[in-house]
Amino acid sequence: MTTLSINKDLLEQINAEAQNEARSVTEVISDAISSYIQKKRKNKAIAISNNSFMDFYGIFKDKPIPDKLELRKEFHEKNSH
């Protein structure tokens, strides 16, 4: 078992939430911590994925990635002739 120090106002909110959901305070806090950890892991995975994704954009190293509408316009101009 572990002891946590929680602000009184926050603990009152957690108690109210637990009562509304017919759950224990321990369940609410455990779920909140688990969700927090999963979110952090997901964000870390997305950041890694984004870095890998940006490796494919080497051609845009010195200029920004073109706007979608600009790309469509150029595509249609090239293919309409």
N, C-alpha and C positions, 0 to 999 in steps of 0.2 A: 504494500500500500504506500502511496505517496501523498504528501501534504502540499497543497497549493495555497498561495495567498492571493485572494481575488478581492478587488475593490467591492465594497458593500453595495453600491448602486448597481454594479454589473451583476453581482450575485443575485440581487433581487430580480433583475430582468431575466436571468437564467432560471430562477425558481418559477417565475410566472410562465415562461416558455415551457418548462418541463410540465407544469400543471396543465397547461392548455393542451399539451400533446400526450398527457397521461404517461409520462416517462420520468425516470429519475434524473436528478441533476447530473449525476455521473455519466449517464447515457448522453445527455445533451452536450456536456463538455467534451466527452470522448469523440462524439461524432463531429463536433466543431473542429477539434484538433486534427482528426483524420482528414476532414475535408480540406483544411488548411494545407496539410502536408501534400495531399494529392494535387491540389492546385499549384503549389510550388514546383512539384515534380513535372507537372504538365507544362507549366511556363518555361521551365528549364529545357524540356524536350523541344518545345516550340522554338526557343532561342537557338538551340543547336541546329534544328531543322532550317531555320531562317538563314543561319550562317552558311549552311551547305547550299541552300537555294541561291544565295547571293554569289556563290562561286561561279554559277552558270551565267552571270551577268557581267562577265569580264569586258564584254564589248561596250558596256555603258560606264566603264570605270571613270572616264573623264567627262561624262555628261549624264544628266538624269535619264531615268527610264522614261520613254515617251508616253504621253497620255494615250489612253485607249482610243479616244475619238480621233486623235491625230494618226494613230496607226491604221485605223479603219479608213480614213480619208486617203492616206497614201496607198493603201492596198487597192481601193476602188479606182483611184486614178491610174495606177499601173495596169490594172486588169480591164479597164474599160476601153483601152486602145487596141 
